[in-house]
Amino acid sequence: MEYRTLADEILRGVGGKDNVNSVVHCATRLRFKLKDTRKADAAGLKENPGVIMVVESGGQFQVVIGNHVGAVYDALVKGSALSENSEDDTGDKGSLFARAIDVISGIFTPFIGIMAASGILKGFLALALACGWLMPESGTYKVWFAASDAMFYFFPLVIGYTAGKKFGGNPFVTMMIGGAMVHPLMIAAFEAQQPGAQSEHFFGIPLVFINYASSVVPVILAAWVSSWLEKRAMKILPSSLRNFITPLICLMVVVPLTFLVIGPVATWASQQLANGYQFVYHVSPMVAGAFMGALWQVCVIFGLHWGLVPLMINNFSVLGHDTMLPLLLPAVMGQVGAVAGVMLRAKDARTKALAGSAISAGIFGITEPAVYGINLPRRRPFIFGCVGGALGAAVLGYFQTTAYSFGFANIFTFTQIIPPTGFDKTVTAAIAGTLIALLFAALATYFFGMKEEATPEVSEKAKADAVQAPRGKTLIASPMTGACIPLENVGDPTFASGLLGKGVAVVPTAGRVVSPVNGTVVSLFKTHHAIGIESEDGAEILIHVGIDTVKLDGKFFTPHVDVDAVVKQGDLLLEFDVQGITDAGYDLTTPVLVTNSDDYLDVIPAGVGQDVSEQTPLLTLLR
């Protein structure tokens, strides 16, 4: 129910179901393709406590959710009947570059997780061989190698399916085209080819057999041709024949065309692309490393990194290895180091908690919490993270560190850069470069990236002045009666970390919520467990009754106001059944947050550790 509520709110924020052409998700983001981006409420979505950030880039409207994006996506699709292949060509297609990024991300995002997992398993097997833990002849190694290699060997099947969906064709037809490309009969014909021997023919046209296992570009082009042909056939054929004649035409035409023209041309193009990258890289590996290390996270912010993912995969397909992936490891760990610097320097417990969770995600390759939650809002830490990434990646470039399997750049990447011959200096360079990135970003952020916080003496004086709310300060009254506790003691880490804003929490003893200010009701969750108010002077206050009470779906809650209602301090906003909610097993601790805390110099609690009553001073906002 919690994810369903968030999914509904996001769908409204993007302009409703009718404004959505398609939606997919990656590791942390919902990626919408909208008919009209002007109908989307990006500012409103950014204020949603379940949304980390909103990014518009590459022809996509991206809503950053976090690690639980898969659950939100499932709730979104189930509740709205949307699907990732609900494309509609009537929408604005944007620039050629934006369309290319959209196509690439649409093809690769559905299986990026399992592809990364396969790459990590390959890395672990390389480590096991290098350390002598396994032998290539052992059954254990063979089983795990098959598990790790299946994804890459059968790329034409997997990409055939996702490309068919993206291009609006029958994905099972395009998957079968990919299957024909790696069929054992075709692989055997390739292996049996002898130089100078008479070639086989298709209706008199010479055939050139190529090993398409692990290939990328040929099947994408074949899927596009098949989808184009399918759409034309569907318009011509009578409805009684479409279901089986259309796939028949696609298979009979596109499969031979792939072996005769599409495959050889695409294979040649793939080789030229790989050779072109190798040429640019070898001109100056250090410069290439510094460039990638500095700008990779900038590309991630705007979703432009998808333009480079196929290039890395193509390198693995054509060359059997890739030198770009290792360069991204210092870029990732540079941001992790910057967060560590913030955590060490910060005096606020909530900032430390948020930074700690961002570090945990970052070392596994998920940098959005670090970038959006910590580094980017403070600017300098993000810059230091990029500079650290450039320094570290320059070291990896100098030693030409190479990866032998694809995956996200994360702590496991170290296992993926172990050469088949065993450990060498490139692995040592990877460790050294990554440590340089992490340590530089951490130290630079610690010493130069943080503004000085108020001294404890100043804070105590400010707290003493809070109750009087003198000129230049704004007073927030308590919306309920109960015991006031520090926000960091709340059982939900989202509130406790301060990610949603500074404030306090009240454990209520009476089932009433009154307005803490004169202002306007700007939000009322449909489950009635949370309400947002904007005061007359611009303070945005969120009152969230209980922890996880969204799951009650409105039971035990009675609202007394609607959205846009103008209220005075002390007006009754809603009532709730204390006993009923408690008996249902829910914690009634109620965070009272100032969600636009960044607009104030400080948000100072009053009465923490004491009992408070309705309309007694609770928070003081310093401008």
N, C-alpha and C positions, 0 to 999 in steps of 0.2 A: 504493500500500500504506500510506503514511503517513497519508493521509486516511481510508482504510478503517479503520485501527486506531483513530484518533480518533473516527470515526463510531460504531464498535462500543462504545467506552467511554462515549460520550455516551448512546447508546441504553440501555445498562445503567444509567446514572446517572438517566435519567428513568423508570426502572421497567420497561424492556423494551418490546418491540413491542406486547404485549397491553395496555399502559397508555396507548398513544398513539391518540388520536382522529384527529389530523391534524398535519401539520407543513408549514410554509412557511419561506421565508427572505427577509430584506431585505438591505440593504447589508452588514451586519456580524453579523446574529443569526439563529440558528435559532429559530423561533417554534413551540413545541409547544402543542397543546391536549390536555391529559391527562385521563384518566378519573378518576384519583385522585392529586392532587398530593402526598399523604402518602407515596406509594410512591417519589417522586423523592428522590434524594440530592443536594440543592443544595450542601451543604458539601463533599461528595466531588468534585463537578464543579468547584467553585471551586479545588480543589487540583490539578486536572488541568493540566499545563503547556500544553496546547493551548487552554484556555478562559480568556478574559479575565475574565468576570464572569457571574453568573447573576442574573436579575431575574424576579420573579413579579409580573405586573401585567396589568390589562386582561383577565383570564381566560386569560392565556397564561403558559407557562413558557418564558422566553426565555434562551437560551444564547448569550452574546456570543462570537463566534469571531474576527472580524477580517475583513480584505479577502478572504481565501480561503474565506469561508463557502460560496460556490457550489460549490466542489470538495468540501467536507465534506458538503454537502447531497446532491450527486449520489452520493457514496459511501454515504451513509446510506440513500437511497432504493433504490439498486441492491442493497445488501447485505441489506435487510430487507423489500423489497417494499412499503414504506410509500409513500404518495403524499399530495399536498397535499389531495386531495378524499376521503380515507378517513375522512370524518366518521361519527360514530356518536352519535346523539342520546341514548344511554343514559348518557352522562357528565354530570357536574355542569356546568350551564350558567352558574352564577354569577349575579351581579346583572345588571340590565338594562343598566347602563352598561358592564360588562365584556363582555357579549355584543355590544353595539354596536361597541365597539373591536375585538373579534375579527372581526366581520363586515367592518368597514371595512378593517382591515389585510389580511384574506384576499382581498378584492377588488382592492386596489390594489398590494400588494407584488409580485405576479408581473411587473408591467410598469413599476415605478417607475424602474428604471434607464434603459430606453429612453425613457420620458417625460422624464426629466431630460436625457438626451442631446439629444432633440428640442428642448427648451427652450433649451439652450445653443447649438445650431445657429441657432435663431431669433435669439438674442442676437448671435451673430457676424454674421449677415446685417444686423441693425439697425446694428451698428458699421460694417460695410462700406458701407452706404448713407450713414450720417452722415459718413463720411470720404471719400466719393466714389470708393471702390474698385470698387464695382459699381453698375450702374443697374438699376431694376426691369424694364426692357424686355429686358435681356440674357438669353440662354439659360442662362448659368451661374447667374444669380440664380433663374430659374424652376425649374431642376432642384433646386437646393438648398432652395428654398422648399418645393417639393413634398415633399422628403425630411423637412423639419422640421415640416411642417403635417399630414402624413398621419395621424400618431398622434392628433392632436387632432381633426381633421375626422371621423375614423372612430371616435371614442370609443364610440359605441353598439355597434359590432361588438366592440371589444376588451373593454369592460366587460361586454357581454353574455356573452362566453365565461367570464371569470373569475367573474362573479356566478353564472352557472349552476353552475359547479363548487362555489362556496362554499355555495350553497343546496341542493346535492345533486341537481340536475337534470342533464339532458343538455346539456352546454355548447355543443354545436353547434346545438341547437335555439334556445337563448337567443341565440347569436351571430347566427342567421338573423333572429330578431326584431329585433335591433339593426340588421342589414343592411336590413331592410324600412323601418326608420325613416329611413335616409339613402339610400334607393334614388333614383336620378335621376328616376323618375316622380313620387315624392312631393315631391322638391325642386322640380321643375318646376311641380307643382300649387301649391305654396306661393308660388313667384315669380309665378305667373299670377293669383293672387287679386286681385280688384279690390274696393275698398270699396263696399258696397251691392249687389254683384253676387250673383246666385243661387248658393248654395253647392251643392256636390255631396253625395250621400247614400249611406249604406250601409244597404241594405234600409229606406229611408225615414227613417233617422236622419241628421240633418245632420252633415257632417264639417267639422272645423276643421283645416286644414293648418298645421303648425308646422315650422319648420326645426330639426330635431333634431341637425344636425351640431354636434359638440363638446359635446353635452348629457351630463349625468351622471345626475341623479336619475331621469328617466323610464325609462331602460333598466334601472336597478337594480330599480325596482318591478315592471317588466314581467317581469324574470327571476325575481323571487320568485313572482309569480303563476303563471308558466309551470311552475316547479319544483313548486309546490304542486299544480297541476292534473295534472302528469305523475305524481306519486306516487299520486294517487287513481286515475288511469286505469290505472296498472300493476297495482293491486290488483284491478281489476274485469275487465280484458280477459284473454282466454286467452293463454297463452304464445306460441302460433303467430301471434298478431296484434300483439303488443305492439311489436315492433321498428319497424313502420311506421305503425300506427294511432295510437299514442301521440304521436309527433311531428306527425302530421297534425292531431290534435285540438288540440294546443298551438298550432300555426301558425294554424289556422282560427279559433280562439277568441281567443287572446291578441293577435295582430296587430291585428285590428279593435278589440278592447277598448283597446289602447294608443292608437290614433288617436282613439277616441271618448271615453275617460274617463281612462285612466292618464296619457297624455301631457299633455293640457291641465291636469289637476290637478297633476301633478308639475312642469310648467313654471311654473305659478302659484306653487307652493310654493318652487321654486328662486328665482324673482324676489323673493319675500318674504324669503327667507333672505339673498340678496345685499343687498337694500334694508335689512334689519335690521342687517347688519354695517356697511353704509355709515353708517347713522344712529349706531350706537355709536361708530364710528371718528371721525366728524366732531364728536361732542360734545367730544372733546379728543384730537386725534391724538398730542400729546406724551405724555399719560398712557397711551394705548393702546400707544405705542411702548415706553415704559419698562416697562410690564407684560409685554409680549411678550419684550422683550430680557432681562428678569430671569428669567423663568420658563420660557423655551423649553427650555433644557437640562435643567431639572428634569423637564419633561414627557418629554423624550427618554429620560432614565434609566429611567423607568417605562413607556415605550412608549405614553404617553397622547397623544403628538403626532399619532397617527393620527386622532384625533377632529377635528383641525384641517385635515388635508390635503384632505378633500373640500370643506371650506368655501373653501379657496384655489382649488381646481379649479373649483368652482361660480362663483366670482367671475370667473374667466377666461371661463367659458362664457356667463354672463349679461351681464357688464359689458365683457368684452374686455380686462380688466386686473385687477390685484390689488395692494392696498396692504399686505397682511399679509406676503407673502414677503420684501420688502426689510427688514422689521423683524427678521428672523431672522439676517440677515448679521452685524450687530454681536454678536448672541448667540453665534454660532459663532466669530467672530474674537476675542471676549473670552476664550474658553477657550484659543485658540491663543496669545494674548498672555500668559496666565497660565503656560502651559507654557514660553514663552520666558523669562519671569522665573525660573522654576525652573532652566532650563538655564543661564542666566547666573550664577545664585547658587550652584548646586551645585558642590561640589568633587570629587564622586565621578564618575569617568569613565563608569561604567555608567549613572548617572542622566542624564548629559548625552546619551549615545547613545540612550537610550529617549525622552528628551524631543525629540531631533531627529527621530526617526521619527514621533512623535506630531504634531509641527508639520507635517511633510510631508503626513500624512493629513488634518489639520485644515483646511488651506487649501483642500482639495478637498471639504470638507463632511463628512468622516468624523471625528466628534469622540470616539467611544468610546475609542480609545487614549489620547487626552489626558485625558478625564474619568476613566476607570476606572484607567488606568495611572499617572497623575501627579497630577492636581488633586484628585480626590475623596479619595484616601487622606490627603492633607495638609490637607484641609478649607479652609484659608484661600485657597489659589489658586483653588479652585472658586468660593468666595464672591466673590472679587475679579473673576473672570471673569464672573459673573452681574451684578455691579454695573457693570462696564464695558459689558456688553451693554445694560443699562438706559439708561446715559448716552448711548451711541451711538445706540440705537434711538429715544430721545426726539428726537434731532436729525433723524433721518429722518422721524419722525412730524410734527414741526413743519413741515417742508418738503413733507410729503405725497408722499414718494418712492413711485413706482409701478413695478411690474414688468409687462411685456407678454408674458411667456411663463413657463411653469411650469418649475421645476427645483429641485434641492437648493440650499440657501443655501451658496455657496462663492465662490471667487475669480472664477468666470465670471458670477456674478450681476450684476456691474457692466455687462456687455454687455446683460443682459436688462432693464435699467431705462432704457435709452436710448429716449426717446419717438420716435414716428414722424416728428416734426418736427425731430429732431436733438438735440444736446446742450443741456441747460438747467441751471438751478440745482439741480434735484432730483438730477441725477447728481453734481454737486459736493457736495451735502449727503450723499449716500450714501458718497462717498469720505471726507469729513471725519468723519462719524459712525462709520464703521468704524475709522478710524485712532484716534479717541478711545477706542473700546472696547479696541482692541488695546494702545495705549500705556498707558492707565490700568491695565489688568490686569497688564501686564508690569512697570510701575514699582511698583505696589502690592505685587505678589508679591515682587519683588526686594528691596524695603526692609522689608516687614512680613509677608510670607507664609511665610518659611522660618526654621526654628530654626537656631541657630548650630551648625555642625559642629565636631567636635573639631579642635583645632589640630594641625599636623603634629608638634609636639614631643610632645604627649600620645599621638598615635598611635604614634610611634616607641617611646616608653616602653612602651606596651601591647604592642607587638610583641616587645620584649625580654623581657617577663614571660610571654609566651605559652607557652613550652615548659614552664615549671614548673606552669602551670595552678593558681595559688593559689586560695584560698577565694573564692567568688563568681564563679568562671569555670568554664566547661565545656570540656574538651579533646576534640577530634575527631581521631582517628588516621587516618593514610593507609590507604585500603582497598587500595592496590596499590603496586607498585614501579615507579618511572619518574622522569621529569623534571617538576618542578612549575613551572607557568607561571601568569601572571595570567589571571583569567577574561576580561578584556576582549580578550585575544589569541586567544580561541577563534573559529574561522571562522564559527560560527552566531550571527547577531545576537540571536537569542532568548536564548541563554545569555550572550553577551557583554554585553548591555545590563543584565543583572541583574534582568530582569523576573521570572524564576522564583525568584530568591533570590540572596543573596551566597555567595561561595565561591571556589574555585580550580579549576584543571584539572591533570590529570596525563596525561602522554604515556607510556603503559605500555611497559615492556620485558619484562614477563612476563604471561602470560595468566591471571592469578588476580585475583579480587576477594574480599577478606575484610571482615568486619564492622568498621567503624570505632569502634563503641560497643557497650555492652551494651544490648540492646533487643529490639524485635519487628519482623519483616518485615511492613510494612503494604501493600506493593504489589510486584508482579512482572509486568512487561509480558509479554504472551503471546509476544512475539518475543524475550524473555529478554535484551534489550540494556540494560534499565534496571531498577533495583531501588530501592525506598524503604524506609527504616528509621526507626522512631521510638525514640529513646533512652529510657532509664529516667527521665530528668529532662525529657522533652518535646521535645527537639530533633528536627526532622523533616529527614532527610537523603536527598537523591536522588543516586544514582550512575548516570550515563548513559554507558555505554561506547561511545565513538565518536560521530561526527557522521553523521546520516542512516542509521545502521546498522539502523534499523527496517525499511528496505527489504530487508534480508537475510532477513526473515521467520523469524528464529530460527536460521538456518544459521550454523555456527561457534560457537554458544553452548551451554553445558551448565549448567543450574542445579543447585544442590545443596541448595536450601531451597525451601519453599513459603510462601505468604502465611500470616500468623499464627504463623510459627515464631519461637520465642524463641531469641535468639542471644547469644553472648558475644563480646567484642572479640577479633578474630583468627580467628573461625570462618569457614570457607570458604563463600562465598555462591554463586559461579558461576565457571566457567572459560570461556575463549574462545581461539580459534585466532588468535594475533597474525599469523602469516604468511598464513593464509587470508584474513583480513579485509583485510589490506594489499594482497594480490594482487588482491583483488576491487575495489580502487580506493577504499577508504574510509579516512577520517581517523580514527585511533584516539584522538585527544585526548578525554579523559574528564572532563567537568565533575563536580565534587563540590560540591553545593549544599546550603545550609541553607534549605529552602523557607519556613520560618516565621521568616525573618530579622527581620521587624518585631517579633517578641517579644523581641528582644535589643537592647541598647544598641549593640553593634557585633559584627561577625564579622571577626576578624583572621587573615589568612593567616600561616603560618609556613613558611619554607623555599622561598619563591617564588624562582625562578631557580636552584634547586639540585636535586640528585637526592634523592628520598625513597624509603624502604623501607616495606614493610608494617608498620603499627602504630607508625611514628614520628609525632611531632606534625605535624598538618597545618593545623588551624583552632582558634582559641580563641573561644569565645562569651562575651561580657561581658553580665552581667545588671545 
